C-alpha cells in the first residue's frame, strides 16, 4: 500500500487544524503599518553609585517576575509560583539554584491543562484585557522585580520566539467578554498611539543558549513584526511598560530588563520548562553584569531590648564609595541617636549592652511611620580604621523605655 499520499494529507491538514482563529489571534498577525526593522537595544552598562533599590543596598535577594498565558506557557512556570493552591509541590523560586534571585510566577489556569481552545481561563492574568491590567500592576508593585519576562503561546510549531516590538495600539483582536477591547484604549495614556516599547532582554544570548539544548526547539528573534495584537502583545507591552517606568538605577524600584517570549504550541511542557530555566539563567547572567556587588558591613549582634535592626550595605567604605545605612523594625515616629565609637566595649545600658564605648560621635535621628530611618549615601574613605555603630532609641514598649539595635562593625578603608 502506498502511504505517501496519506502522509502528504496529514502534513498539510494538521498544521491547518492547529491554526484556528483563536490560536492565530495569539501570534502570527502581521500589521503592515508596524512592519519595520529595529536594532536590538544596546546592552546596559553598570551604573556608578546611583543604585537606590532597598533590597540591593541591604544585600537581600532581588526578584524576577515571570508570567504565562495559554499552555505550555503557564504550566512551564508553575514551579515558580509561591501560591500553594497553584503549586502544591512547593515554591522552587526562592534563591533559585543558589543564584541570588527569587523568581515569582503568575498565570491563569485552564481546563484541561493541555487545552488547545482555552478561552480566558481563571485566576491571575486571565486572557482578558481588563483582568490582565487589573492584576498586573498590583502583582508587579508588590514584588518590585529587577527583571520581567512575560511568556505566552505562539505559533503551531516548536519555536522559542524572543519578541522585540510591543506597541501602544488602539486596535486589538477582541477578547472573550465585554468590553472586548482595553479600557482605556490605547492602554498607555502617556505616549502616542502606536508608540513602540522595545524588549531589552539579552535576546541573542537567549537564542544561542536555547539552540544548544539537546532537543528540537527552534529559537529566533522577531525584529520585524509586532507581537500579534492580542493578549500576548498586551501582556508583553505591560512588562516593558513597567520596565520603562522604572528604567533608572536611581529608582528604588529599578527594573533592569523586560521582554517577551512566544512559545510554540508543539513544545511539550517538560521541554518548555527546561527552556524557561535556560532563558532565566541568561537573564540572571546579564543582571550580574549591571548590578553592583553589594558589600554589607559585619553584623556583630548585641541587639535588644527591642526589635530594631541596623545595616550598612553598598560599596566598600573606601574613598569614592558609598553605602546605605538603614534602621528597620523600630517603633514608628520615635527619636534616637546613632552611637559611633572606635572600641568594642560591651557595657550594660538600659537593659541591654551598648558596645561603642566610649562614644566618639552621636548622630540624632527620627524614625518614619514604618519605624525606619535611612542615610542613603554614607561616604567611605579616611581610613584604614575600624569603627562600631549602634542605634539607641526611645521605645516605650520596653521596661526601661529604650531600645538598642544590633552593632555594625565599619571597615573604613583608605
Protein Blocks (a to p, Z undefined) as FASTA:
>chain_A
ZZklmmmmmmmmmmmmmmgfklmmmgopacfklmccddddddddddehkafbfklmnopa
cdddddddddfklmmmmmmpcbfklmmnopakgoghhlopacdddddddddfkbfblojo
eaehiabfklmmmmmmmmmmmnopabdcddddddddfbdcddfbdcddfbdcddfbdcfb
dcdddfblkbcehiacddfbdfklmmmmmmmpccdcdddddfkbcehopaklmmmmmmmm
mmmmmmcfklmkbcfbgcdddddfklcfklmmmmmmmmmmmmmmmmmmmpccddddddeb
jiaedjbdcddeddddbehiacddddehiaehiaddddddfbdcdddeehiacfblcdfb
dcdddddfkopacdfbaceehiacddddddddddfkbmnopacdddddddddZZ
